[in-house]
Amino acid sequence: MIGPSGSVVAKSTIPVTNAAGFLECSPANTSPSLTKPRYGALDLRAAHPNDINFVRIAPSDDIQAPALASFAYNDLHATVALVVDDTADGREIADGFQQAYTTTFGGRVIRRALNPGADPNTVLTPLAHGADRPSVVFFGGFTSTGAVDLRKAMIASGHGDIPFLSWDGLFDGSGSDKGSYIQSVTAAGSQGTYVSHATQPPTKNSFLEAYRQAYGAEPDEYAAAAYACVQVIVDSLRAIAADRPSAQDLRAALRTYVIAHHYETVVGDVGFDGNGDSIHQYVTFYRVDPSAAGGKGDWVIEKQADYGPPP
């Protein structure tokens, strides 16, 4: 099976395909719960917990936190970070960022919680601490849960020069899109904002050219990874055919072979760990360019890197 495209759908298909021993290769699913036992993957494959029948080329979302910590420390050169969470859905990404930032990179964190309806200035007081002030503000949350007011408060208090870093909870369109982060803060005010996004490996030009020729359009984000899943399955079937497995043994042979081998595909080297996660975990960082989208502001790529292997 190639797919599915959404993690919510995968949570419904994995119990069925696991019971049947049927291989799934997804180009798109990013939820950690689909593969990792510590997030509940064993519940999804309850019929055969030790049989890895779901693999994915997309990275797992839990790579974003360590990647964000690396970006803050190594790319933004911040050794002290003010970490703010929205006390709800964003707390997990904030916790992950803090752990990686302090443990892996030796950075120092000042932690604050932005309660619903609270004045964002109350969490920004560490920015006025002179030479020892934080040199990046990390926000765990969404556009609608405090990001806009927090960034506006940074600007109003004279701290707009400090980078504002978050995840794809803010990655919601250009300044032309109603209610987006960029439109709500304004293009100029959102300059200096960076976000992470779990993405596909770089696509080979040969695939891009062939796709354009065939369809007269650009491939979407997941087209090449879906084709890579086909390559993985077809190459594996060709290899195991040499052993002439019975129909009864074919599914088990395919699952075992896929996990144990690497493949050269339209997205480069593909391989999977013992949970079915891609050994390559690509994260793209975007920054706001206020001159993009006709001066209304848009996200442009700042950096893309492989932060694998999976955590």
N, C-alpha and C positions, 0 to 999 in steps of 0.2 A: 504494500500500500504506500502511495506517495501522499504525504500529508498527515494530518489535516493542516489547515492554515492557522487555526486559532487554538490557544491553549485550553480554553473552556471545552471545545469540542474534543480535544485529545483526552481530557479527563473522562469522557464518556466512551471513547473508542478503545483506549488501552485495556480496560478490564475484559472487553470482548475479544480483542486480538490476542491478549496474553493467554486467555483460556484456550484459544485455538492454536497457539504457538505461531501466530502469523506475524511476519515482520512488518513494522511501520518505519518509514524514513520521512521525517518532517523537515521541510526547509525553513520553517517559520516559528515554531513554538518556543517560547522563552521561559515559561514558568518553571522554577526549580522543582516544584512538586511532581513533575512528570517523570523525573529520572532519579532524584536523590532521596535515599531512604530517610535522611534527617528531616526532609520536608514532606514526607508522607507517600513516597513513591511505592513503598511496599503494599500499601493499601490498594493502590490502583492495579497492581499485578498480583493480587491476592491468590489467584488460582495457581500460579507458578512463580513465586517470589524470586527465585534464583534465575529465571529465564529472562534475559534482557531481549525483549522483542521490539522495543521502541528506541530508535536512535534519531538524532537530529543534527543538522548542520548549523542551525542557528545557535548562538550562545545562550547560556542560561542567565537570567536577569541578575542572579547574585554575583556575577562578575562585575557589575557596574560599581559596586561599593569599593572594592580594592582598586579598580581602574580609576575611579574618581580621586581616591587618596593619592595614587601615583601621579595623576595629572596635577593635583594641587601642589604636591611637594616638588616634583621634578620639572614640571612645565611652567607653573605659575610661581615657583620658587618661594612658596609660603611655608614657613616653619611653625607658625602659630595660626590656628584656625578657630574662628567662631562658628560653632555648629549649632544651628537652630532647627528644631523639628516642630511640626504642627500638632504634636501630641496624639496623632491618629495614624493614618495610613503611612505617613512619611517617617515614622519613628524607626522602622526597621532599616531603611536605607541610611538614615543618620547614624544608627548604631554600627552598621557595617562600615561606614566611612570612618567613624571614630576609631574603631578597633584597628583597621588597616593603617590608618594615618599615624597612630601612636605606636603600634606594635611593630609594623613592618618598616616604617620610614623614620620613626623617632620624632615625629612632630608633636606639638603640644596643642591640646584642645581645650577651649572654654565652651561649655555646653549651656544652652538655654532652651526653654520650651516656650513656644508662642501659642498661648491659649486662645481659643476661639473668641473673637471680639476684643482681644487685649490690644493695647497701644503698642505697636511694634518698636517704638523708641525704648521701651523698657528692657528689651533684649539686646539693644545695640550699645549699651553703656560701655562694654569693654573696648569699643573702637576708639574711645577717647583716652586710652591709657598711655599715650605718648609712645616712646620708643618700643615698648613691649606689646604694642597693640596687635591684634590679629591682622594678618595681611591677606586673608581671604575669608569670605563669609560663605559657609555651606548651608543650604536650606534643604531639609528633608520634608517635602510636601508637594503641593500642586499650585498651579496658577490660582485656583479658586480657594485655596486654604491658607493664604497669607503671603504668597510670593510677591504679588503686586504691591501690597501695602509695605512690605518689608523693604523692597528695593526703593520705593518712593521715599521711605523714611531715611534710608541711607543717603540718598541724594539731598534731601532737605536738611539733613544734619551735617552736610559737608563731607560725607564719606563715599561719594559716588565714584571716586577713583579706585576704591577697593574692589577687586573682582568678586562677582556674585556667581557662585557655582552651585549647580543642582543636577538633577537627573532628568529623564524624559517626561516627568510630570509637568514640565514647563514647555515641552517641545510640541506646541499645539498650533502651529501655523505662523504665517507672516503678519506684518503689520496691517495687511489688507483683510485679515480674517477677524470677524467680529468676536470680541471677547477674548482674543488671544493674549498671551503674556506681553508680546511686543506692542500690540495696539493699546493695551491697558496701561502700560508703563510709559509709552511713547517710544518711538524709534531711538531718539537721542538718549533718553533715560535708561533704556535697556542695553545700551552699549556697555561692554564690560561684563556681560552675562554669558556664562558658558554652561552647556548641558551635555550630558552623556546620552548615548543611545546604543543599545546592543544591536549589532548589525551583522550582515553577511560578510564573508570573506570577499576580497576584491575579485571581480569577474574578469576572466581573460578576454582580450579584445576580439579573439576569433569568435567567441560566442556572441558578443555584442553585434559584430558585423553580420553574422549569420542570421541573428534574430531580426535585425533591421531589414535585411534583404527579404526574409520570409514574410514578415508581417507589416513592414512599412511603419514601424513605431519603435519606441524605446521599451526595453523590458522593464517590468516593475522590480521592486526590491527583491522579490523572492524567486523570480523566474530561473535564474542561473542555478540557485541552490536546489530547486526542484529538479532541474535537469541533472544536477550532480547526484541526486538521490537515485535517479534512473541509472546513471552510470555505475553507481555502487552496487545496485541490485543485479544489473545485467552482467557486470564483470564477475561478481561473486557466483552467479549461476553458471557462467561459463567455466569457472575454476572447479566448482564442486561436481560438475557434470562428468569430469574425468573419473571420478570414483563411482559413478553409476549408482547413486543412492536410490532406494526405493521411494515410491510416492509417500509412504508413511514416514520415512526418515528425512524427506527433503526439507521440510520447514526447519527442523532442528539443525540440520547441516548448514542451512543458509544463515540462521541466527548466529551460530558459532563462528562461521567464517567471517561474517561482516565485522564482528567485534574484534577479531584478531588481526585484521589486515589494514593496510593503507591503500589509498586509491589516488590516482592522478585524474583530476576532473576539471570542469570548466571554471571551478573556483579554487583551483590549485590542489594541494595535498589535503586529503580528507581521511581522518581516522577517528576512532571512538574509544573512550575509556571504558572502565568496567561498569559504569552506570548507563552507557549509551550516549554520553555527552561528547560533543566534538572536542578534540584535543586543542583546536584553535578557537579562541574566544575573542572575537573582534568587537571592539568598542570604538565608535566614532564620536569625537567631540565637536560640537558646533558652538560658534559664537555669534552674537548679533552684529550684523553689519547694517548700520542705520541708512546707508546709501542704497541698499538693495531694495528690490520690489518697488522701483520708481520713487525711492526716497521714503517709503513707508516702513522700511526695515524688514530684514529676513535673516534666517539662520544660514550660515555658510560654514563649510567644513574647516575646522582648525587643525584636526589631527585624527588619523585613524591608525590603530595599532592592534596587534594580537597580544592579549593579556592572559593567554593560556599558560599552562593547562588549567582545566576547570578547578575551582576551589572545592 
